[in-house]
Amino acid sequence: MILDRRAELGGFLKSRRARLRPGDLGLPSHGGRRRVPGVRREELALTAGVSVDHYIRLEQGRELQFSASVLDAVARVLRLDKVEHEYLYRLARPWPDTTSTPRGQAVRPGLRRLLAAMTDVPAYVIGRAGDVLAWNDLGAALITDFAALPPFQRNLARLVVVDPQVSALYADWPAKVRDIAAYLRLDAARHPDDARTRALLAELCAASPEFRAAWDDHDLNEKTHGGYVYLHPQAGRLELGFEALRLPDDPDQALIVHTAPDGSDAVARLLSVSAAPAA
């Protein structure tokens, strides 16, 4: 799926053209319904100042060595944000050799000690493709008992999409699925030859129509902070923000830390659940 760069490039550009209308480019609409949503390739090429044939070659992926000036012009007209702009570059320019098998990920002992010391916030470390590599007690209390799962099942994307207990945690589960799909699209582009990521994407697309629809939207999301509303079975409704802190020496790992707004008792309620003895 993700390894076909030409198909991915075409799908991405078409999805971004579909978001625009002629008026967004200062062009007349001429009325009437269009056969496809958005602006035409000819309109985009005209506004970007590139030849129609050159743009068609870009969208069809007939070349993968486009100049920075062409890509920047197309990105400007499509109103790509920073993440989307970088993604366009990744798809439309030569890739480095990525045929080697990605090495396994290990969490440094110091980071594990930091997690253990964070006793009043839920936290965990996410690796490639959403793998949960390490967690503290509150992180497990919030999401699931990761220690009780086999290592290959400790994947937040899979849990959110196909595990009914984890899915039920999110008050707006469809939005969370869209976030997962957008995150995985970026991760897959960083590791285009990772067989595990390809297998995960195929599994999620087959298992969930919602994920498949979100994947087909070609959205991208490099979330660094945000928030979710959790419907916890014991602690109740929890409104928690999060900060995603990528590790400078391994950008494929991120420390995710959840916090509650000032005056909220959300974490206190989660702490009481975590401290309660097992029945």
N, C-alpha and C positions, 0 to 999 in steps of 0.2 A: 504494500500500500504506500508507505511513505518513501520507499526506495525509488519509485518512479519519479525522478525529479521533474521531468518534463510534464507529466500529468499533474503533479502537485503545483508546479509553477502556473500552468494554465488555469487550474481550479482556483488558486489563490487570486490571480489577477481578475478572473471573471467575477468572483465573489465581491471583489472591491469595486469593480465597475458597476455592479448591480446596486451598490449603495448610493450611487450618485444619480442626479437628474441633470438634463441639459442645462437647466437654469443655474445649477451649481457651478458650471463652467462658463457661465455668461453666454450660453448659446440659446437660440430660440427652440422651443419644443415643437412648433408646427402643429400642435394639437394631435388628437387621435391616439389610439392605443398602440403601444409598441409590441412587437412580437416577443421581446425579452425585456426584463426589467433593467433599468439603469441606462448608462450611456453606451453608444456604439463604439467599436474599436476605432473607427475613422474619426469620431469626435474626440476621443481621448488623444489619439496621435496628433491631431491638429492642434489641440490645446497645449500638448507637451512639446510641440515643435520638433517632432520626429516624423519620419515618413511612415505612411500606413503600413507598407511592407515590412519596415523594420520592427514596428510594434507587433505586427502579426507574427513575425518570427520569434519575438520575445514571448508572446502569449502561448504559442505552440511549442516553445522550447526547442526550436530547430537549431539554436545555438545556445551555448552556455558560457559565453565569454563576452557579455555585453559590457560596454564602457560605463564608467561611473557617471558620466554626464547624462547618458540615456536613462539609467536607472534612477538617478536623482530627479530628472524631469518627470518621469512617470510617477515616482513616489509623491512628488509635489502635487501633481494634478489629482491623484487618487486620494490625497490627504492622509497618507499613511502616517501613523505615529512612529515613535522611535523604534519600538519593538518590531513593528511591521516592516519598516524601512530596512532594518538589519536582516530580517527574514528574507526579504526580496533579494538582497545582496547574496545571502547564503544560497538561495536557489538558482540565481541567474549568473553566477560567476564560478570559476573552477573551484572544486573542493580539494582540500588536501587528502592525501591517502588515508582512508579510514577503514581499511580492510582488516586491520588487526582486531582481535577479540578484545573488547573493553575489559580492563582489569577489574577484579572484584573490589568492592568498596568496604573499607574498614573505618570505624569511628575511633578517633584518637582517644587514648585513656584520659587525657586531660579534659576532653569534651564530655566524656562519660561522667567524670567527677563533677563537672559543672552542672550537668543535668541532675545528678543526684542531690546536689546542693540547692537546686531550685525547688524548694519544698512548698512554695505558695503560689505557683503558677503552673498550668499544664504546658508541657513542652515535649518536643520530640525532634529527631533528626530525620529529614527526608533525603533520599538519594535518587539515583536515576529512575525515571519512569514511575516515581511515587513510592518506591520502596521505603518502608519505615525501618531505619537502621538502629535506632536507639530511642529510648523514651524514659520519662520519669513516672512516678506513681500517679500523679495527677493527669498526665497525658493519657495513661492507660485508663484511668477512671473516666475521662471525658469520652474517649473514642471506643476502645475495646481492650480486652486483656490480650495485648500483643504476645505476651509470653506463652499464652496457651495455644497460639497458632503455630503451625509449622513455618519455618522461615520463608518459604516461597509464597505463603499466603499473607505475609506481612506487607501488603501493598495497599496504600491508601486509595489509589484509584480503583482497584478491583473491589475493595471493601465498600466504597461509597456507591459504586454502580450496581453491584450484584448481591451484596450482603444485606438482607432485609432489616436486620437490627441496626446496622450502621446507617443505612439509607434513611431510616426513620428518625435519626438524630437531627436531621437538617430540616428546619421549618420551610425553607425554600430549596427542596432537593433538586428541582430542574436547574436552578441557577448554579448550584454546586456542581452538577454534572457538566454544565457548560464550561465552568471554570476548569474542571478536570480535563476535558477534551482540549481546551485551549492551551493548557499547560503541557499536556502530552505532545501536542503538535510541535511545540518549541523543543521539547526534550528529544523527540524523535529526529528532528533536523540536526541536532547537535551530535547525535549518534546514529547515523543512517544505516549502519551495518550491524546494529545490535539486534540479534535474533530474538532476545527476550522481549524487547520493546515491541517488535513486530507481532510476536505471538500475543502479547497483552492487548494490543490494539485490535487484532482480529477477534479475540475472545470478547472484548467489550462491545464491539460493533455487532457481533452475532447475538450477544445476550441481551442487549438493551436498545430498543428503537430510539429512546431518548438520547443515548450516547451517540448512536449512529447519525441522528439528525444534527446533533451539536458538532460532530466531527465534520460533517459535510458543509457546515457553515464556514470552515476555514478560519475561524477566529483564533487569535493568539493572546496569551495572557502570561506575563511575567510578574505575577503578583508579589509585591514586596511588603504589603500591609493591607489590611482590610478587616472585615468582621463577618461573623455568621451568627444566626440565632439557632441555638441547639434546643431540642426538645428531649431532655435527658429523662430516662425512665424513673430514676430515683431523685435527682436533684431538681427536676422541673425545667422551666424555661430559663435558658442561660444566654444572655447577650454578651458575647465575647469578641474582642478585637484580637488581631494577631499581627505579629511582626515576623517576617521571613528574613533571616540573616544568613546570606551565603558566605561560606568559608573562603577566605582569601586564597588559601593554598589548595583548595579543592572546590571549585565552583559548582560541581555536580552534587554537593551536599549543602543543605540549608538547615539551620536551627530555627524551628517554628516555636514561637512563644506566644501563648494566649494571655490576655489581660482583660480585666473588667473595668468599666468606667468608674470614676470616683463615686463613692456612695453606694455602689452596687454590692449585694451580698452573694453574687453568683459564685465566686470562687469559694467563699465560706461554705456555701451549700454543697459544692463539689467536694470540698475537704471533708465535710461531715460524712459524705457517702464513702469517700476513700478510706476514712478511719474506722468505719463501721465494721464489726466482726462479721465474717461470713456466716450465713445461716446454716 
